Amino acid sequence: MAAKKAGLGRGLSALMEEMGSSPAPAEPTSGTASLPLGLIDANPNQPRRQFDEVALNELADSIRIKGVLQPILVRPTEAGRYEIVAGERRWRASQIVGLHEIPVIIRSFNEADGFEAAIIENVQRSDLNPMEEALGYQRLVHDFGHTQEMVAAVTGKARSHVGNLLRLLDLPEDAQTLVKMGLLTVGHAKAVLQAKDPAGLAREIAARGLTVRQAEEAARKSNLAQAAKIARTSGQKNPDLEMLESQLSETLGLKVSIDARGRRGTVTVKFSDLDQLDTIVEKLQA
């Protein structure tokens, strides 16, 4: 694991704010230039894996009318070429328009710093899908030695948000694909991760369009059914059923046993004399 380099996070955050939603300054700032699009290469390690064609064409229409209002951030590489650190969508849209040059801010990041900067800039955006964002956080943790608290600080996200996104990486591959497609939300994913058969529940959520609450209930029922099946084959009773038996026994003041068989089962209440039977009848009729 690469050691975290001191001082990068705060300065980088300020730089990303500079590259954010603010319009370009009237006068070029130090380090700005115009470069031919053909000298600029995409960053192969950036978190974004999907570019929405409709949104990209909308951006191209805006650039066609107004030009590129915000320079992209690049770093020099070799043989007079440059690699994008931030702003690949503007670069792609400019190609659609047919521009020959694009305004840039050149920063001499080394490869590791440029990689880290690209990740942070991308996860600060709101249009990454949750899996792309989660992979970005994972890279900051594994490749740059960030803790979850540090990731939250440099990206401006809540610590809980970072933790929830990282847990998406524990989903089965099929479920991760459904998250990328927008068929599962982060809330759904929490329920899926609690299920005994996460892949099966993920498919059920997508097929039936379950709400998060319905997904949580489906996970609970699935887990109970799975526990009952294990209990039948192992001869051991499900701890949840044992707890329910204890609660019912305490409420009725009598011995209660539950035999669950999948979605069906029986509840047995034992009594030792007619007075106890009368007590049961009274409580059931209450």
C-alpha positions in Angstrom: 0.0 0.0 0.0 1.4 3.4 -1.0 2.0 5.8 1.8 -0.2 8.9 2.0 1.7 12.0 0.9 1.4 14.9 3.3 -0.2 18.1 2.1 -1.9 16.9 -1.0 -5.5 16.6 0.2 -6.2 20.3 1.3 -4.4 21.9 -1.6 -6.1 19.5 -4.0 -9.5 20.2 -2.6 -8.9 23.9 -3.2 -7.8 23.2 -6.7 -11.0 21.2 -7.4 -13.1 24.0 -6.1 -11.3 26.2 -8.6 -12.2 23.7 -11.3 -15.8 23.4 -10.1 -18.9 25.4 -11.1 -17.3 28.8 -11.1 -17.1 30.5 -14.6 -13.6 31.0 -16.1 -11.9 34.2 -15.0 -11.8 37.2 -17.4 -8.1 37.1 -17.6 -6.1 33.8 -17.9 -4.6 32.6 -14.7 -1.1 31.4 -14.3 -0.7 28.0 -15.8 -3.6 28.3 -18.3 -3.0 27.6 -22.0 -4.7 26.2 -25.1 -3.7 22.8 -26.3 -4.6 20.8 -29.5 -7.1 18.1 -28.6 -4.8 15.6 -30.4 -2.0 16.1 -27.8 -4.3 15.2 -24.9 -4.9 11.7 -23.7 -7.6 10.3 -21.4 -6.6 9.1 -18.0 -6.9 5.3 -18.1 -7.3 5.1 -14.3 -10.1 7.5 -13.7 -13.1 6.0 -11.8 -15.7 6.9 -14.5 -16.4 3.9 -16.7 -19.6 5.1 -18.4 -20.4 8.3 -20.3 -24.0 9.1 -20.9 -24.3 9.8 -24.6 -27.4 12.1 -24.2 -25.7 14.2 -21.5 -22.5 14.3 -23.5 -24.3 15.6 -26.6 -26.1 18.2 -24.5 -22.7 19.4 -23.2 -21.5 19.4 -26.8 -24.4 21.6 -27.8 -23.6 24.0 -25.0 -19.9 24.2 -26.1 -20.9 24.7 -29.7 -22.8 27.9 -28.6 -20.7 29.2 -25.7 -17.4 27.5 -26.1 -15.5 25.7 -23.3 -16.0 28.0 -20.3 -13.9 26.1 -17.8 -10.4 24.8 -18.7 -9.7 21.2 -18.1 -6.9 20.1 -15.8 -4.0 18.2 -17.4 -0.5 17.0 -16.5 2.5 16.7 -18.9 3.5 13.1 -19.6 6.1 12.4 -22.2 7.0 13.3 -25.8 5.1 16.6 -25.5 1.8 14.9 -24.6 -0.6 15.6 -21.8 -3.0 13.4 -19.7 -6.3 14.6 -18.4 -6.6 14.8 -14.6 -10.1 16.5 -14.6 -12.5 17.4 -17.4 -12.7 14.4 -19.6 -16.4 15.1 -20.5 -15.5 18.5 -21.7 -12.6 17.0 -23.8 -14.9 14.4 -25.3 -17.7 16.9 -26.0 -15.2 19.2 -27.7 -14.2 16.4 -30.0 -17.9 15.9 -30.9 -18.1 19.6 -31.8 -14.9 19.4 -33.8 -12.8 21.9 -31.9 -9.1 21.8 -32.6 -7.9 23.3 -29.2 -9.2 23.4 -25.7 -8.3 25.6 -22.7 -6.3 23.8 -20.1 -4.6 24.3 -16.7 -1.3 22.5 -16.6 -0.1 21.0 -13.3 3.1 19.0 -13.0 1.5 16.1 -11.0 3.6 13.0 -11.0 1.7 9.8 -12.0 0.6 8.9 -8.4 -0.5 12.5 -7.6 -2.3 12.8 -10.9 -4.1 9.5 -10.3 -5.2 10.6 -6.8 -6.4 14.0 -8.1 -8.4 12.3 -10.8 -10.1 10.0 -8.4 -11.0 12.9 -5.9 -12.2 15.2 -8.7 -14.5 12.5 -10.1 -16.0 11.3 -6.8 -16.9 14.9 -5.9 -19.2 14.9 -8.9 -22.9 13.9 -8.6 -23.2 12.0 -11.8 -21.1 9.0 -11.1 -23.1 5.8 -10.5 -22.8 4.4 -7.0 -20.5 1.5 -8.1 -18.1 3.9 -9.8 -18.0 6.1 -6.8 -17.4 3.1 -4.5 -14.5 2.0 -6.7 -13.0 5.5 -6.5 -13.2 5.4 -2.6 -11.6 1.9 -2.7 -8.7 3.2 -4.7 -8.1 6.1 -2.3 -8.1 3.6 0.6 -6.0 0.8 -0.9 -3.7 2.7 -3.2 -3.1 5.9 -1.2 -3.5 4.8 2.4 -6.6 7.0 3.1 -8.8 6.1 6.0 -12.6 6.5 5.5 -12.4 9.7 7.5 -9.7 11.1 5.2 -11.7 10.1 2.1 -14.7 11.9 3.5 -12.6 15.0 4.2 -11.0 15.3 0.8 -14.2 14.6 -1.2 -16.6 16.6 1.0 -18.8 13.6 1.7 -20.2 12.3 5.0 -18.2 9.5 6.7 -21.4 7.4 6.7 -21.8 7.9 3.0 -18.3 6.7 2.3 -18.8 3.6 4.4 -22.2 2.8 2.8 -20.7 3.1 -0.7 -17.7 0.9 0.2 -20.0 -1.8 1.4 -21.5 -2.0 -2.2 -18.2 -3.8 -3.2 -19.3 -6.8 -1.0 -22.3 -7.3 -3.3 -22.3 -10.3 -5.7 -21.2 -9.3 -9.2 -24.8 -9.6 -10.6 -26.1 -7.3 -7.9 -23.3 -4.7 -8.6 -24.4 -4.7 -12.2 -28.0 -4.0 -11.2 -26.7 -1.0 -9.1 -24.8 0.3 -12.1 -28.0 0.0 -14.2 -30.0 2.0 -11.6 -32.3 -1.0 -10.8 -31.0 -1.2 -7.2 -30.4 1.8 -4.9 -27.9 2.0 -2.0 -30.9 1.4 0.3 -31.8 -1.8 -1.6 -28.1 -2.9 -1.4 -28.2 -2.8 2.4 -31.1 -5.2 2.4 -29.4 -7.4 -0.1 -26.2 -7.6 2.0 -28.3 -8.8 4.9 -29.9 -11.6 2.9 -28.8 -15.3 3.0 -29.2 -15.3 -0.8 -28.1 -11.8 -1.8 -28.0 -12.6 -5.5 -31.5 -14.0 -5.5 -32.9 -11.1 -3.5 -31.2 -8.6 -5.9 -32.9 -10.3 -8.9 -36.2 -10.2 -7.1 -36.0 -6.5 -6.3 -35.2 -5.7 -9.9 -37.9 -8.0 -11.4 -40.7 -6.9 -9.0 -39.6 -3.3 -8.5 -39.6 -3.6 -4.7 -39.3 -0.6 -2.4 -36.5 -0.5 0.1 -38.9 -1.5 2.9 -40.3 -4.4 0.9 -36.7 -5.5 0.1 -35.9 -5.5 3.9 -39.0 -7.5 4.6 -38.2 -10.0 1.8 -34.7 -10.4 3.3 -36.1 -11.0 6.8 -38.5 -13.6 5.5 -35.9 -15.3 3.4 -33.5 -15.5 6.3 -36.2 -17.0 8.6 -37.0 -19.6 5.9 -33.3 -20.4 5.4 -32.8 -20.7 9.2 -35.8 -23.1 9.5 -34.4 -25.2 6.7 -31.0 -25.4 8.4 -32.7 -26.3 11.7 -34.7 -29.1 10.1 -31.5 -30.7 8.6 -29.2 -30.1 11.5 -31.7 -30.8 14.3 -31.0 -27.4 15.9 -33.7 -24.8 16.4 -33.4 -21.3 14.8 -32.3 -18.8 17.6 -35.0 -16.4 16.3 -37.7 -19.0 16.8 -36.3 -19.8 20.3 -36.6 -16.2 21.2 -40.2 -16.0 19.9 -41.1 -19.2 21.9 -39.6 -17.6 25.0 -41.6 -14.4 24.5 -44.9 -16.2 23.9 -44.3 -18.5 26.9 -43.7 -15.5 29.1 -46.8 -13.8 27.8 -49.1 -16.8 28.3 -47.4 -18.2 31.3 -47.3 -21.6 29.6 -44.9 -23.7 27.6 -45.0 -22.7 23.9 -43.1 -24.5 21.1 -42.9 -23.5 17.4 -42.3 -25.9 14.5 -41.5 -23.8 11.4 -41.5 -25.6 8.0 -40.6 -23.0 5.3 -43.5 -20.5 5.3 -45.7 -22.8 7.3 -45.6 -24.4 10.7 -47.4 -25.0 14.0 -47.5 -23.3 17.4 -48.1 -25.7 20.3 -49.3 -24.4 23.7 -49.1 -27.0 26.5 -51.4 -26.9 29.6 -51.5 -29.2 32.6 -55.1 -28.7 33.8 -58.4 -27.2 32.8 -57.8 -24.0 34.6 -54.8 -23.3 32.4 -56.9 -24.2 29.3 -59.5 -21.6 30.5 -56.6 -19.1 30.8 -55.5 -19.7 27.2 -59.1 -19.4 25.9 -59.6 -16.1 27.8 -56.4 -14.6 26.4 -57.2 -15.7 22.8 -60.7 -14.1 23.1 -59.4 -10.9 24.7 
